[in-house]
Amino acid sequence: MTFFQRLTAFWREDLLLRSVVRNTSYLFSSNTVSMGLTFLQGLMAAALLGARSYGALGMIIAFASNINRLLSFRMNELVVRYGGHFLAEGEKTKAAAVVKVAGIAEAITSFIAYGILLLLARWGATVIIKDPSTIPWIGIFGLALLANLATETSQAVLQLGSHYRTQALLTLLQNIITVVWIGAAFIFKGGVFDVIMAYLAGKSLFGLGMLAAALYHSRSLLGEGWTRAPIRGALQWRSMANFAISTNLSQTVNMLIRDSEVLWVGYFLTSEAAGYYKFALAIMNVILMPITPFIQTTFPEMTRAVARRAWGQLRSLLKRTSMIALVWTGTAAVGLLLAGRWLLGFFKGGEYLPSLPVIWILLIGFGFANVLFWNRSLLLAFGRPHFPLAAASIAGLIKIILMFLLVPKYGMMMEAALLSLYFILSIGTITIEGLRGLKKVERQPVEIQASV
């Protein structure tokens, strides 16, 4: 049997993989276009602003976004974990209660996050961005927090209902409005404020659209009277609180270690260096974008597989989605290695060529993360949010210590090397533990599995 015949055979036989890839394709189709639009808007913003102002823009966006992450409890994961489990057992009333609690909690924390952002805007602009003129810009961009007051919960509702096309369409519309606005700013020689407004418009459209779509589809998913579902006595409050707190702490760890790279570079070095680093991360986001939908589409399927104790299907799903991610990541990496210098040399007279070594170093860590994208989701599906938090915290502590010791002396390439090291240490450890747990439950008798 030829390779093509074997590929066709397992595609016909693996219904779970076909379901995941079909749902992923809705997001991927949008993301393919969005990838081009995102790359285009990034290039236009970088060319319009120059490295220094582009770095300031990146720090403004990162500062506002990280305040939101600080108070985010990743309600999409909580709703998928608990709501998905209840739906798999046919208990729509309990699933509705989970969605209600998550949505209310997320909305409250979004307003609190915006208030904290306004209080800290002067400190962030002065100490981190080192430009007091950016204070009002931080507050303006922060309005996106309010427009996305229930986006995580809304995303989970659409995931559980398999309405991936809706999310794909909203993602596409977000990128269209952003790129058109930035394009106008590029043509008419706008500045940082115009680019900030472009990103704000796109994020606001996405957040409000997600909320409207979730409210519309929740009736078919949870029942007509789902908003009246009783909360008292319906939920596992202690388990859910532990899960939410753990995911919040995990988000906080990621914020400090992984999602604040531009802020760290700007703090240790200069806005210009932050601009180069942001440009490198923009390239990485293009590589990540086709794989990101797999995280959203595989997590519900993994949760269902664990609830049904379908260990063979789960293991097959992990292997085959990793293979897809490996093929894409490898292709993108080879392309960057062969054509990266020519592309950056062509763009704006080579102003962003200092980003190239950073891109090559980041490829190692981001490639590793891409292939094993399911690492944390596997343990979450088993109801074990604490281990990923511990692994990320320990690896992150090592990274932060080394950052203060090495980055001021060796610059942004050292920051990139430490980020790649963090990915390898944390994701490698989480992956090993997840596969070890899967192997353990596979060996257990069915009676014991049912009681776990």
N, C-alpha and C positions, 0 to 999 in steps of 0.2 A: 504494500500500500504506500503510495507516495505521500509526501508531506502535506500537499494540498488536500488529498483525500482524507488524511487523518484529521486535519484542521476542520474540514467540513463535517466529519463524523462527530467529533466532540461538540461542535457548535449545535448540531441537530439534537444531540442527546442532553446537553446541559441547559435545562429550561431556566434555572436560576440565573446563570450567566447571561442568557439571552434577555431575560427580564431586566437585569441590571444594565446591560449595554443599551437596550432599547430606551430605558429611562434616562440613561446618561447621554444618549444621542440627542435628546431634546435639549439638554443643557449644553452639550458639546457643539451642536449646530449653532446655537446662539453664541457660545463662547468662541467659536472659530471666527465669526464675524466680529464679536466683541474684542477678541484678541488683536485683530487688526486695528479696530477703532481705538482700543486702549493704547496700543503701541503708537498709533498716529498722534493721539492727543498728548502722549508723553513726549514724543519727539517735537511736536509743535511748542509745547510748554517749555521744554529744555532749550530749544532754539530761540524762542521769544525772550526768555528771561535771562539766559546765561547761567553759568554754574553757581554763582553766588546767590542770586535771587531764587534760582531753582532749588537750591539747598534750603533757603529760608521757607519757601513754600512747603517743601517736604517736612520740615520741622513743625510748621503750623498745623498741618494735617495730622501728623503723628501725635502731637501733643494733645489735640482735641480728641482724637480717636482713642488714645490711651486712657484718658480720664473716663471715657465710656466703658472701656474694657475693665477698668478697675472695679466698677460696680456691676458688671455684667455677670449673670449667673448661667450663661449659655443655655437659655431656656429651650432652645431647639433640641439639644441633647437630652435634657430632662424630659421633655414632652415625648420625644421619640422613644426613649428608654421605658418610661412608665405608661404613657398613653398607648404606645405601640403594643406593649405587653397586654394591656387591658383589651385592646381591640382584637388581638390575636385570640383572646379567650372569649370574645363576644360580649364584653362588658362595656357597652358604649357609655353608660351613665358615669362610670368611674373615669373613663377616658375624657369625657367632657369636663369633669371636675378638675382633672389635671390641666387641661387647656385653660380653663377659667383662672385658676390660681396662677399659672405661669404668666398669662397675659396681663393680669392686674399687677403682679409683682414687677414685671419688666417695665410696664408703663411708669410706675412709681419711681423705680430706680433711674429711668431715663431723665425725668425731671430733676431728680437729686443730682445726677451727674452733670447736667447743664449748669445748675447753680454752683457746684464746686468748680466747674471750668471757669466761670466768670470770676470767682474768688481767686483762682490761681493764675489767671491770665497774665497779670503784671509780673509775677514771679517767673513764669515760664518765658515770657518775652525778654526779660532782663537777664536772667541767669543762664538759660539754656540756649535760646535763639540769639541772645546778645544784641537785640534790636528792639527797643521800646516802642517803635512805631508799629510793630506788629500786634500790639495789644487789641485794638478793635477788630483786626482780622481774625484773631482766635475766637472771639465771641460770635462773629458772623458765621464762620464755618461751623461753630458748635451748634447752630440751629439744626444741623443735620441730625443731631442726637434726638431732638424732639420729633422730627419727621419720621424717624425710625424707632419710635417709642415701643413698638411691639413686633419688630421685624423677625426676631429670633423665634418667637412663638408662632408667628404667621408662617415662617419657613417650615417649621415642623408639621403644621397642619397640612400644608401642600405636599410635603414629603410623604406623610402617612396616607394621604389620599391619592398618591402617585400623579399629582398635577404638576409634573416637571415642565411641561410646555409653558404653563403660565409663568413660572419663575424665569424660564429661558427668555420669554418675550419681554418681561420687565427688565431683565438684565440688558437685553439688546437696546431697549428704549432708553435706559439710563445712559448707556455709552453713546448712543446717537446724539442725545441732547447735549452731553458733555463735549463731544468732539466738535459739534457744530458751533457751540458757544466759544470754545477755545480757538476754533478756526477763524471765527469772526474777530476775536481778540488778536490773533496772529496777523490777519489782513490789515486791521486798523491800528496796529502797533499799541496794543493794550499792555497792561502790567500785571503784577501779582494779584491785585484785587479782582481783576476780570477773570483770571484763572480760578481763583477761589470761588467766585460766584458760579462758574461753570460746574465745578465739582459739587457745590451745594445743590444746584438745580438737579443734577443727575441723581444724587443720593436721596433727595427729597421725593422725586418721582418714584424711585424704587421702593422706598420705605412705605409711603402712603399707598402705592399700588399693591404691595404685598399684603398690607393690612386689609384692604378692600377685597382682594382675592380670597384671603383666608376666611373672612367673614361670610363670603358667598358660598364657598365650598364646604364650610364646616357643617352646614345643614345636612348634606348628604353623607358626610363622614360620621357625624356624631348624633344626628337626629334633629328633627325640627325644633324641639324644645330644649336644646342642649344648654342654652344660657340659664335655664332654671334648674339644671342638675344640682342636687345637694352636694355640698362640700364636706360638711361635718360627717364623720364616720365612714367616708368613702375612700379616703386616701391613707397611704402609709407615710404619715407625716415625718416621722423620725428618719426613715430611709431616704425620703425625698429631700429633706433638709440636709442630710449628710452628703447626698449626691450633689446638690446645688452648691453647697459651701466648698466641696472639694473641687468642683469644676470652676468655681470662681477663683479659688486659690491657684488652680492650674492656669487659668487665664491671666492672673496677675503675674505668675512666674513667666509665662510667655511674653507678657507685655514688657517686663523688665529685661528679658534675655534675648528675645527673638524679634519682637515687633517694635522695638525702640532703637533700631540700629542707626537710623539717620540722626536721631536725637543724641545718641552717644557720640557719634562721630563729630557732630556739631559742638558738643560740650567739650570733648577732648581736643579737637583740632579747630577747624574753621568752617564757616558757612560754605565756602567754596569746596572743601573736602566733602562736606555733607551732600553737596550737589552732585559730585562725582559718584558718591556711594549710592545716592538715590537713583541715579541713572543705571547703575549696575543692578540694583534691586528691581528696577523696572524691566530689565532684560530677563531676570529670573522669573518675574511674574508671568511673562509670556510663556516660559517653559512650564510653569506650574499650572497655567490656566486650563489646558485640556484635561489634566488629571484631577483638578479640584472637584468637578462634578461627581467623580467616583466616590469621594468621601460622603457626599450627601445621599447618593443612591445606594451604596453598599451598607451603610449603617442600619437603615430600617430592615434590610434583608438579613443582616447578621443578627439583629435582635430577634427577628421571627425565627431564624434557624436555631438560635439558642433556646427560645421558648418551646420549639418543637423537638429539640435535642437531635437535630439533623446534622450531626457532626461531619459526615462525609461531604454533604453539600457545602457546608461552611468552609471546610479545608480546600475543596475544589475552587470555590469562589475566590479565596485568598490567593491561591497559586496563579490562577488564570488572569485575574485583574492585575496582579503584580507583573506578569509577563507583558501585558498590554502597556503598562506604565514604563517598563524597562525599554521596550522597543521605541516608544516616543521619546523618552529622555535621552537615550543613546543617540538617536538620529539628530535631535536638537543640539546635543553637546558636540557632535562631530561637525555640524554646520557652523557652530560658533567658533570652534577651534580653527577651522579652515578659512572662514570668511570674516571673522570678527575684526581683525585689524583693518581690513580694507573698508568695511562698513563704517567703523568709527572714524577712520581717516577721512572718509568722504563727507561725514555729517558735520556741518558747521565748521568746516576747515580744520577738523581734528581737535576741536576744543575739549571733547570728552574722551580723548584717547587715554588719559590717566585712569579711566574706569576699567580698561581692558584687563589688566592683571587682577583686579578685584573680581571681575566677572568669571575669570578662569578658576579662581580659588573658590568662589561661591558655588560653582558648578558641582564641586565634589559633595558638599553638604546637601544642597538642594536636590541633587540627583538621588542621593541616598534616601532623602525624605520622600521623594516622588515614588520610588519603587515600593517602599514600605508605608504607603500613605495610610493604610488601615491599622497601623500599630496601636494607636490609642483607642480607636473604635472597638477593637476586639475585646479589650479589657472592660470597656464601658458596657458592651453587650453582656458580659458576664457579671455586671454590677460591681466592678472593682475600679472605681475612679481614683482611689488613693495611691495605687502603685505608680501610675503615670505621673502623678503629682510629685511623688517622692523622687522618682528617677530624674525628672526634669529639674527639680529643685537642686539636687546634688550636682548634676552636670552644670546647671546654671550658676551655682555658687562658684564652681571652679572657673567658669568663663568670666564672671564679674571680677574675681580677684586678679586673674591674669590680664583683664582689660586695663585695670588701674595701674598695673605694673608695666605693661608692654605697649599699649596703644599710643600713649603720649610720645613714646620714643620711636616706635616703628611705623606708626601711621595707620591708614585705613586698610592696607593689605593685611596687617596683623588682626584688625577687627574682623575682616572677612575670614581669615584662617580660624579664629576662635569661634565664629559662628558655625563654620563647617564642622569643627571638632565637637561643638555642642550637639549638633544634629546627630552625628555618628554615635556619640556616647549615650545620649538619652533615648533616641529611637531604637538603637541596637538593643539596649537593655529592656525597653518596653516590649519589643518584638519577641525577644527570647522568652520573657515571662508569659506573654500571651500564648505563644505556641506551646509552652510547657503546661499551661493551664488547660489548653485544648486537648493535649495528649492525655492529661490526667483524667478528664471527664470521659474521654473516649474509652478508657480502660475500666471505668466503673460499670457495675451492673445497672440495668435499666431502673430497678427499684430505687437504688441510691440516687441516681440521676434525677428521678422525679421528685425527690424530696429536697434537692439542692435549690 
